[in-house]
Amino acid sequence: MRVLVTGGAGYIGSHTVLQLLRERHEVLVYDNFSNSAPESLRRVKQLANADVALREGDIRDGAALGASFAEFQPEIVVHFAGLKAVGESTEKPLDYYSQNVSGSLELLRLMTQHGCKRIVFSSSATVYGDAHYLPIDESHVLQPTNPYGRTKHFIEEIIRDWSASVPGSCAVLLRYFNPVGADASGRIGEDPMGIPNNLFPYIAQVAVGRRPHLNIFGADYDTRDGTGERDYIHVEDLARAHFAAITYAAKSHGCEAINIGTGKSATVLEMVKAFEAASGRKIPYQIVDRRAGDVARMVADAGKAEALLGWKARLTIADMAATTWNWQINNPDGY
Ligand SMILES: NC(=O)c1ccc[n+]([C@@H]2O[C@H](COP(=O)([O-])OP(=O)(O)OC[C@H]3O[C@@H](n4cnc5c(N)ncnc54)[C@H](O)[C@@H]3O)[C@@H](O)[C@H]2O)c1
């Protein structure tokens, strides 16, 4: 299929584009490079030995995005573009509403205008807010606790209404849990700008000597070892989930929200140990106060993904640690 990928130069986007090229899809990436570099796609092309069309622009720029629609005539959109830092979203909520919500509105408007009826959207487990039960399934109440999560929730609702209004359309809302890891080649991976917001890139930068130690936010949670427990999902499994969602959307109608996780959880200390084993290096850490808004445990019920998409996570915590380390040691300063 012809797949337009917004934000395709970013962390999850680049791994997904690689997967789509390997599955012989035709891809156009539309990205403003606000949190990525074209180098990721240069490497993706090398790895896949295939070409990707690339257009630079903001998703809110209707003229530029419309030109890509007119030129490429996509049959489906995979929509990654947006801002994603929870903390930053509480400081700059209007930026988040503008880029994430207004950007998605512009995208849907152009999809309608150009007769494109299928979309796979990057949502997040943050739409659930605090878990009322675990593992969390898709019918859990949606009560996000920060502006970032609310943008994802609002976009989900907007896509649902759009889909209901467009006969023959199909929308898949993928609610990712905690994406980590890198492609096995070590050529592409997560390259955060500034101080990493997420655990694994932070650990990797400590291991490689870019940061002195890891801060662990709270060791008095009601979990196996007191540190927070999360459902980590390998980015390669996540890329396969997008391929499965595209295949599903090609032959289905309606709008479905689907959790993408492993159904298993690991604590921060378990992730540190896995990383020490993979890298052969000691990760110095210190326990500091809990961070506002963090919950003790979060784990997905991933049954719907298996039932509807035929997708299931395959890779382990050890794979996540080994591939992250392979990426970091080969690219100590990122791209
Ligand atoms: N990484 C995670 O932990 C995680 C978890 C859940 C959901 N998500 C969602 O998945 C998507 C991809 O995440 P990622 O980790 O790959 O992030 P990323 O920042 O690496 O990728 C996002 C890409 O979108 C581009 N972009 C941002 N705003 C844009 C705009 N206005 N116009 C055009 N391009 C724009 C960036 O330059 C970047 O290449 C995001 O929507 C994010 O909210 C990520």
The ligand as a Gaussian input file, in Angstrom:
#p B3LYP/6-31G(d) Opt

LIG

0 1
 N        8.121000       6.875000      22.899000
 C        7.154000       6.660000      23.775000
 O        7.433000       6.345000      24.935000
 C        5.704000       6.757000      23.374000
 C        4.717000       6.140000      24.178000
 C        3.385000       6.258000      23.793000
 C        3.035000       6.978000      22.642000
 N        4.011000       7.563000      21.918000
 C        3.617000       8.354000      20.725000
 O        4.220000       7.804000      19.580000
 C        4.539000       8.843000      18.636000
 C        5.993000       8.712000      18.236000
 O        6.802000       8.767000      19.386000
 P        8.385000       8.736000      19.310000
 O        8.874000       8.207000      20.604000
 O        8.826000       8.100000      18.064000
 O        8.666000      10.306000      19.271000
 P        9.705000      11.145000      18.399000
 O        9.727000      12.516000      18.965000
 O       10.982000      10.415000      18.260000
 O        8.975000      11.173000      16.978000
 C        7.998000      12.117000      16.633000
 C        8.352000      12.653000      15.267000
 O        7.367000      13.612000      14.881000
 C        8.007000      14.790000      14.406000
 N        7.096000      15.901000      14.697000
 C        6.764000      16.400000      15.920000
 N        5.879000      17.400000      15.787000
 C        5.633000      17.539000      14.461000
 C        4.813000      18.399000      13.688000
 N        4.073000      19.347000      14.286000
 N        4.804000      18.265000      12.340000
 C        5.570000      17.310000      11.735000
 N        6.373000      16.469000      12.418000
 C        6.403000      16.577000      13.765000
 C        9.332000      14.859000      15.145000
 O       10.316000      15.605000      14.453000
 C        9.695000      13.380000      15.228000
 O       10.423000      12.954000      14.098000
 C        4.181000      10.152000      19.322000
 O        2.905000      10.561000      18.862000
 C        4.120000       9.774000      20.794000
 O        3.224000      10.605000      21.500000
 C        5.327000       7.464000      22.235000

